């Protein structure tokens, strides 16, 4: 995974980047928007990631935002300073009927990888704690090795793992592109009546 990691070096250089990026298949963007809790009436505008991040931070206690990019057979959900795609229940819903979903979340204080296939979570772990007691309850898949996520290249390693597992190469230029942006609810509010929504 070393070669993949090298091309995502930019991800370790932006120390303020906080987001979740999810890759999905078998769903159109409007169907995935519904899974994330939004609808057509929640379309805000087309904007860059930085503009969406500013909007998100200005309205942090009111709503979250998600941007969608369709690329070949994949869909990409990008959440500036958000974490809906890091919730296991969302991963289950986004992978039903033979679908696949993979997400990476990180902020200056946390990191998480989530993977689901055919409605079942197959991976849920913090790559900081692989092999350590703090990660004892993580759901580690067979594809994770002890040296896959060096701490000095953690963010790049997460994007490399995403490409390795999905086949989608994340393009840094997508963060500068004008993407459809939608308002979505806080996932814990949306899923408050769903039992074990955060349990893999």
C-alpha positions as CSV (number, residue, x, y, z in Angstrom):
1,X,0.0,0.0,0.0
2,X,3.1,2.2,0.1
3,X,2.7,3.5,-3.5
4,X,-0.9,4.4,-2.9
5,X,0.0,6.1,0.4
6,X,2.5,8.3,-1.4
7,X,0.0,9.9,-3.7
8,X,-2.2,11.0,-0.8
9,X,0.6,12.8,1.0
10,X,-1.5,16.0,0.8
11,X,-3.9,14.6,3.3
12,X,-1.3,14.6,6.0
13,X,-0.3,18.2,5.2
14,X,-3.7,19.8,5.9
15,X,-3.8,19.7,9.7
16,X,-7.2,21.4,9.9
17,X,-9.0,19.0,7.7
18,X,-12.0,17.4,9.4
19,X,-14.4,15.4,7.3
20,X,-15.9,12.1,6.4
21,X,-15.6,10.8,2.9
22,X,-17.8,7.8,1.9
23,X,-17.6,5.7,-1.3
24,X,-20.8,3.8,-2.4
25,X,-22.0,1.7,-5.2
26,X,-25.4,0.6,-6.5
27,X,-27.1,3.8,-5.4
28,X,-27.9,7.1,-7.2
29,X,-27.0,10.3,-5.4
30,X,-30.6,11.1,-4.6
31,X,-31.1,7.7,-3.0
32,X,-27.9,8.1,-1.0
33,X,-29.0,11.6,0.0
34,X,-32.2,10.0,1.5
35,X,-30.0,7.6,3.4
36,X,-28.1,10.5,4.8
37,X,-31.4,12.1,5.9
38,X,-31.8,14.7,3.2
39,X,-34.1,15.3,0.3
40,X,-34.3,17.4,-2.9
41,X,-35.7,20.3,-0.9
42,X,-32.4,20.4,1.1
43,X,-30.3,21.4,-1.9
44,X,-28.3,24.4,-0.8
45,X,-26.2,25.2,-3.9
46,X,-23.1,24.1,-5.7
47,X,-20.0,25.0,-3.8
48,X,-16.4,24.0,-3.1
49,X,-15.4,22.0,0.0
50,X,-14.0,25.1,1.7
51,X,-17.3,27.0,1.1
52,X,-19.3,24.0,2.4
53,X,-17.0,23.8,5.4
54,X,-17.6,27.5,6.2
55,X,-21.3,27.0,5.9
56,X,-21.2,23.9,8.1
57,X,-19.2,25.7,10.8
58,X,-21.4,28.7,10.7
59,X,-24.5,26.5,11.3
60,X,-22.9,23.8,13.4
61,X,-25.7,23.5,15.9
62,X,-28.4,23.7,13.2
63,X,-27.5,21.3,10.4
64,X,-24.7,19.3,8.8
65,X,-23.9,19.3,5.0
66,X,-23.0,16.6,2.5
67,X,-21.6,17.0,-1.0
68,X,-21.9,14.4,-3.8
69,X,-19.6,13.5,-6.6
70,X,-20.5,10.7,-9.1
71,X,-17.5,9.1,-10.8
72,X,-17.7,6.2,-13.1
73,X,-19.6,3.4,-11.2
74,X,-19.0,5.1,-7.8
75,X,-20.6,7.7,-5.8
76,X,-18.6,9.8,-3.3
77,X,-20.2,11.5,-0.3
78,X,-18.1,14.3,1.2
79,X,-19.0,15.8,4.6
80,X,-17.1,18.8,5.8
81,X,-16.7,18.6,9.5
82,X,-19.4,15.9,9.6
83,X,-19.7,12.2,10.4
84,X,-23.0,10.8,9.2
85,X,-21.0,8.4,6.9
86,X,-19.1,7.2,9.9
87,X,-22.2,5.7,11.6
88,X,-22.6,1.9,11.2
89,X,-26.4,2.1,10.6
90,X,-25.8,4.4,7.7
91,X,-23.2,2.0,6.3
92,X,-25.7,-0.8,6.6
93,X,-28.3,1.1,4.7
94,X,-25.8,2.2,2.1
95,X,-24.8,-1.3,1.3
96,X,-28.0,-3.3,1.2
97,X,-28.9,-5.6,-1.7
98,X,-25.3,-6.4,-2.7
99,X,-24.0,-2.9,-2.3
100,X,-20.7,-1.8,-0.9
101,X,-19.8,1.2,1.3
102,X,-16.5,2.4,2.7
103,X,-15.9,5.5,4.7
104,X,-13.0,7.4,6.3
105,X,-13.5,9.9,9.1
106,X,-10.9,12.0,10.6
107,X,-10.5,15.2,12.6
108,X,-7.6,16.7,14.5
109,X,-8.6,14.5,17.5
110,X,-10.0,11.2,16.0
111,X,-9.9,8.8,13.1
112,X,-12.1,5.9,12.0
113,X,-12.6,3.5,9.1
114,X,-15.9,1.9,8.4
115,X,-16.8,-0.7,5.7
116,X,-20.0,-2.6,4.9
117,X,-21.1,-5.1,2.3
118,X,-24.6,-6.3,1.6
119,X,-26.1,-4.6,4.7
120,X,-23.5,-5.9,7.1
121,X,-20.6,-4.0,8.7
122,X,-17.4,-5.8,8.0
123,X,-14.9,-3.3,9.4
124,X,-15.1,-0.6,12.1
125,X,-11.8,0.5,13.6
126,X,-9.5,3.4,14.6
127,X,-6.2,2.9,12.8
128,X,-4.4,4.6,15.7
129,X,-5.0,1.6,17.9
130,X,-4.4,-1.5,15.8
131,X,-2.8,-4.1,18.0
132,X,-3.2,-2.0,21.1
133,X,-5.5,-2.6,24.1
134,X,-7.5,0.6,23.2
135,X,-8.5,-1.1,20.0
136,X,-9.5,-4.4,21.5
137,X,-13.2,-3.9,20.7
138,X,-12.7,-2.7,17.1
139,X,-13.9,-4.8,14.2
140,X,-10.8,-5.5,12.3
141,X,-11.0,-7.0,8.8
142,X,-8.6,-9.5,7.4
143,X,-7.0,-7.0,5.0
144,X,-5.5,-4.9,7.8
145,X,-1.9,-5.6,8.7
146,X,0.1,-4.3,11.7
147,X,2.1,-1.8,9.6
148,X,-0.6,-0.5,7.2
149,X,-1.3,2.8,9.1
150,X,2.0,4.5,10.2
151,X,1.0,7.4,12.5
152,X,3.1,9.9,10.5
153,X,1.1,9.0,7.4
154,X,-2.2,8.2,9.0
155,X,-4.5,10.3,6.8
156,X,-2.8,9.2,3.6
157,X,-3.0,5.6,4.7
158,X,-6.7,5.9,5.2
159,X,-7.3,7.2,1.7
160,X,-4.9,4.5,0.4
161,X,-7.0,1.8,2.2
162,X,-10.1,3.3,0.7
163,X,-8.7,3.0,-2.8
164,X,-7.4,-0.4,-2.2
165,X,-10.7,-1.7,-1.0
166,X,-13.1,0.1,-3.4
167,X,-11.0,0.7,-6.5
168,X,-11.8,4.5,-6.4
169,X,-8.9,6.9,-6.4
170,X,-9.9,10.0,-4.5
171,X,-9.0,13.1,-6.6
172,X,-7.8,16.0,-4.5
173,X,-9.2,18.3,-7.2
174,X,-12.7,17.3,-6.2
175,X,-12.3,19.5,-3.1
176,X,-11.9,22.6,-5.3
177,X,-14.7,21.6,-7.6
178,X,-18.3,23.0,-7.4
179,X,-20.3,20.1,-6.1
180,X,-24.0,19.8,-5.2
181,X,-24.3,20.5,-1.5
182,X,-27.2,19.5,0.7
183,X,-28.4,20.2,4.3
184,X,-28.7,17.0,6.4
185,X,-29.6,16.5,10.0
186,X,-27.3,15.4,12.9
187,X,-27.1,11.6,12.5
188,X,-27.7,11.1,16.2
189,X,-31.0,13.0,16.0
190,X,-32.0,11.3,12.8
191,X,-31.3,7.8,14.2
192,X,-32.4,8.4,17.8
193,X,-35.1,5.7,17.6
194,X,-32.9,3.2,15.9
195,X,-31.5,0.6,18.3
196,X,-27.7,0.1,18.2
197,X,-27.3,2.6,15.3
198,X,-23.7,3.2,16.3
199,X,-22.9,-0.5,17.0
200,X,-21.2,-2.5,14.2
